[in-house]
Amino acid sequence: MLTKYRLLLVVGTAWLFDAMDVAILSFIMPLLKAEWQLTPVQLGTVGAATSVGMVFGALGCGYLADRIGRKRVLIYTLALFSLGNLALTLAPNVTVFILIRFITGIGLGGELPVAATLVADQYRGTQRSRMLVLADSFWAIGWILASVLAFGVMPAIGWRWTVLITALTVLYALPLRRHLPDQPVQPMVKPSYKVVWQPQHRQQTLLLSALWFIVMLTYYGMFLWLPSILVLRGFPIVHSFSYTLLMSLAQLPGYFLAAYLMGKLRQKSVLLIYLCGTIVSVLAFSLASNNLAILVSGAWLSFFDLGAWGTLIALTPGQFAQAVRGTGMGTAQAIGRIGATIGPYMVGLLIQLNFSIATVLGLFVMLLVVGALLLAVGITDTTVVSKEADHHDAKSETTH
């Protein structure tokens, strides 16, 4: 078996590559609009195609991870979205581009829940929580690398060659195949998506799906739309390299503090802290009236919002038995991806209907408050166990 830090590097890089892909798309969309004279509806469809594909990817690949193993599915998803990006460099028009992005989204959406499930299989208790948060922190590194490509490379070589660079990550499938653990999984007695909706799993599936829906809707609604809104308000700094880099760098200490707190507090407590911090940051961001206030409040928003995401990744797998963990994680994230698809459209619609920015941000705050209440009242923290039980569970999972 890999040492824990080598495993973290191998699996964490999957988050890095996924983030690079998502970020690069956000950077090239303005170029696509100009090159193909896209309407707002077409541009919105370009952005939504990936999210829709991710819904199917999370649902299908999570289930397959319980049937044929985490390692194989993780490699297949990586190869799928990398090959999809290779094809993207040859897209002749927006219709083909959207179709390829949907297929690529299947790989993207499938990889993250399966990667989290694989890590959860290898560890227990506090160590599992910390490893999952640290794996998710590679997302920030992916955004940083994508920012460097977008601002430093893409102006010179164009978007197609830049996408080609990210597509070459298919080579990463080789070390994955050689190094990842291939621990057998005890299969479900009756393989079915219905298993996570049966009485013993129904409550955690509903609550975790609702939490993922809220977290993803608010994240994508804010981070994909609000920069454009702020530009309209006279703050073009949000489209600068310095702003993008600062927002990405601010995520890292958020992740690292969450990983540290996992050994001091319960998972629920850590997630509640980050959700409350996100709420306060949204309010501060809405009141920002100059560049410095935007940078500071935006950095805090990145710190707390992505830290909440990482903490929720740590919380979710432990809510399901190993035999259905991939299906449970994939189902919750698939429903969350629906929120990721709705979020940007919802913001655009509200703005088009002349709702104020304060009203839109107020809606985000309300959703986050609902999420915090669901977490506080409904979720059972599975990390609160005795050392003896933790040791017994670890042994039983190793033998599955």
N, C-alpha and C positions, 0 to 999 in steps of 0.2 A: 504494500500500500504506500502511496505517496505520503511524505511527511505533510503535516498540516499546512505549512507555508507553501510548499510546492503545489498542493491541491488548490489552495487559495489562488495562486497565480494562474493555474490552468483554467479553473472554472471562472475566476473573476474576469479573465480576459474575454470571456463570452459576453459579459455585460459591457465591457469596453467596446467590442466590435458592434454590438447592437446600438449603443449610444452614438458611435460614429456614424452609423447608417442613418439613424433618425435625425441627427443633427445636420448632416450633409444635405438631406432632403430639405430641411427648413431653410438652409442657405441658398440652395439652387432654385427654389420656387420663384423668386423674383426674376431670375434669368429665364426660366421657362415662360413666364408671363410675357416677357418682352420678345423672346424668340418665336413663340407660336401665337402671339396676340390672344392670350387666353382671357376669357371673361371671368368675373369673380366666381361664378358657379363652377366653371371648369377648374379653376385654381383650387377651390374648396374640395372638389372631387379628387384632385390629385393628392391633397393632404389626407382625405378620409379613406382613400383606397388602402393605404397601409394599415390603418387602424382596423378597418373591417377585416382584412386578412389576418390580423393579429387575434381577433376574436376567435376565428376558426382554428388558428394555429394553437392558441392556448388550450382550447377545448379538446381538440383532436390529439395533440402531442402529449398533453398531460395524461390522457387515457392510455395512449400507446406506451408511455413510460412505465405504467403499471403492468402492461402486457408483455413487452419485449425487452424491457430494461432501460434504465436512464441513459447509459453511455451511448448506446446505438442511436437513440432518438436525438440526443444532444448533437451528435456528429451529423446526422441527417439534416437537422434544422440549420446548422451552421453552413453546410454545403448548399442547401436550398437558397438561403438569402444571399450567399456569396455569388452563386451562379446567376441568381436573379439580377444582381447588380452588373454582372458581366453583360447580360442581355440588355440591360438598361442603357448601356453606352451606345447601343445601335438603334435605339427607339427612334423611328422616323416621324412619329406624330404623337399627340397627347393621348389618343385612344390606346395605342400600344403601350405607352408609358404607364397609364393607369392600370392596365391589365398586368403588366410586369410587377408593378408596385403591390398589387393585391397578392400575387404569388409570393413575392418577397416578404410581405407581411405575415404570411403563414409561417415562414421560417423564423422571423423575428419574434412573433407572438408565442411560438412553441418553445423557443429556446429558454427564455427566462424562468418560467415555472418549472421546467425540467431541470435546469441547472440548480435552482433553489432546492428542489426535491433531492437531487443527488447529494448536495452538501448536507441536507438535513438527515439523510440516511447514515452519514459517516460520524455524526457527533450527537451529543446529548446535552441537555441543560444549558448552562451559561456558555460553554464552548460553542455549541451549535448557534446560539443567538449571535455571539460575536463574529463567528465566521460568516454567517449570512449577511450581517450588516457590512462587514469589510468587503465581501464579494460584491455587494451592491455599490460600494464606493467606487468601483472601477467605472461605473457609469459616468461619474464626473470627469475621470481621466479621458474617457472617450469623447466627451464634449470639448474638452480642452484641445485634444488632437484635431478634432473636426474644425474647431475655430481656427487653428493654425493653418490647416489646409484651405479653409474658405477664404481667409484674409491674406495669407501669404503665398499660396500656390495657385488657387483657382483663377485669380485675375490674369495669370500668365499663361495657363494651359487650357482654361475652359472647364465647364462642368463635366463634360464627358470623360476627360482624362482624369479628373479628380475622383469621379465615381469609380473609375477603373482601379485606382489605388486602393479604395476600400474593398473592391471586389476580390482583390488578391488575398484577402483574409481566408479564402477557401483553403489555402495551404495549412492553416491552423488545424484543419481536420486531421492531419497526420499525427502531430504530437498528442492530440486528444485521443486518438485511437490507441496509441501506444501507452499512454501514461494514466489515463483515468481509471479508477477502480471499477470493477465489473461485478459488484456484489449482487448475488441473486435476490430477486424480489419474490415474496410469497404471493402468488396470484390470487385474485378475487375468485371466490367459489363460482359465482355467476357474473361474468364480466358484463358490466352495464354502467351507463352513466347514471342510472337511477340509484346506484348504491349510495352516493353522497346526499341523496334526498330522502333516504330512509330515516326512521325515527332517531337512530343513534347518532346520525351525522347532520340531520336537517338543520338544527339550530345554528351550529357553527358555520354551515355552508351559507345559510341565509345572511347571517350577521357579517361574516367575512366578505361575502360578495357585495353587500351594501357598503362596507368600509372601502373596499377596493374601488367601487363605483364612484364614491364621493372623492376619494383621494385622486383618482385619475382624472375625473371631470374637472376638478378645481385646478389641478396641476396644468393640464393641457389648455384649459380655458385661459388661465393667467399667463403662462409662459409663451404661448403661441400668439395670443391676441393683444395683450396689454402693451407690449413694446410698440406695436403699430399705433395703438391709441395714443400713447404718450408722444409719439412723433407728431401726430396731428395736433397735440396740445403745445407743440413747440419745444420738445426735448429730443432732438435727433441723436443725443449721446447713446440712447438705448440700442442703436444700430451700429455702434462702433465696436472695434475689436477690444478696447479696454473694458467696456461694459460687459461684453460676452465673456471675456476672460475672468473678470472679477466674479460674475455670477457663478461660473463654473468652479473657480477656486474656493468660493465660499461654501460650496457643498461638502468639500472634504473634511473640514473640522466638524461639520454637522454630523457626518457619518462617524468620525472617530470618537466624538464625545458620546454618541449613542452606543457604540461598541463598548466604551469604558463603563457607561452607566448600566449596561447589561449585567455586570458583575456586582452592582451595588443595589439596584432596584429591580422590581418585577417588570416584565415586558410591558404589561398594561400601563404601568406608571410612566415608563419611558415614552411610550407612544402618546399618552395623554399630555405629557410635557411638550412634546413636539407639535402636537395638534394645536394646543393652546398658543405656543410660540408662533405657529403659522397664522393663526387668527389675528394676533396682535400685529404681526408683520404686514398682513394684508391691509389692516386699518392704517398703519403708518405709511404704507406705499400709496394708498389712496389719497393721503393728505400731503404727499410730497409736492413741493412747489418750486424746487430748484434742483440743479444737477447733483449736488452733494447729497441732498435728502433722498433723491431717487437711487443713487448708488448705495447709500447706507441701508435704506429700507429694503432695497432689492437684494442686497447681500444677505440680510437677515432672513428674508423670505426664502432664498435658496437654501440657507443653512437649515432652517426648520422644516421646510416642505420636503426636501429630499431626505433629511434625517427621518422624518415620519415615514416616508416611503420605505427606507431601509429597515426601519423597526417593524413595519407591517410585514415585510418579507420574512423577517426573523420570527414573527408571531405565527404566521399562517401554517407552515408545514406541521408544526407540533400539534395542531388541532385535529389532525387526521392520523389514523393508524397507517403503518408503512404500506400495507397492501393497497390502500386507496389514496395514498398521499399525492401521487401525481395527478390523479383525477380530481381530487379536492382542490389542489393548488391551481390546476388548470381551469377548473370551473369558476373559481373565485376571480381569477385574473381575466378570464374571458368576459365575465359580466362587467368587470372593471374597465375592460377595453371598450365596451359599449359607451361607458361614461366618457372615455377619452375621445370617442368619435363625436359624441353629443356636445361636449364642452366648447370647442371652437365654434361650431355652428350656432350654439345657443348665444354666445357672446355677440357674434356677428348679427344675429337676428335682433337681439335686444338693442344693440346700437342703431341698427337700421330703423327700428321702431321708436327711436329718439329717447330711449331710456338713458339716464345719466350714468357716467362711469361709477359714481358713488352707489347707485342702485345695483349695478352689476356686481361690484365688489361686496356689497351688502348681502347679495344672494349667495356668494361664495362663503362668506362668513357664516350665514345661517346653515348651509350644508355642512360646513366643518364642525359647527356646534352639534348638529345632529349626529355626525360621525363620532364625536367625543362621547356623547351620551350613550350611543349604541355600544361603544367600547366599554364604558364604565359599568353599564348595567348588564349587558348580555354576554360578554366574552369571559370565559374561564381561563385564567392564566395557568397553563400547563407546566410552567417552569417552577411553580411552588410545590416541590416534591422533596422527599427525604433523600439523603445521599444513597441510602440502601436501595430505594425504589429506582433512583436514577441508574445505579449500577446494574440492577436486575434488568431494566428496560434496555440498557445498552447491550447487555449480553444476549438478550432475546432477539434484538434487531440484527445483531451480528450473525446469528445462526439462521436467520430467515433466508 
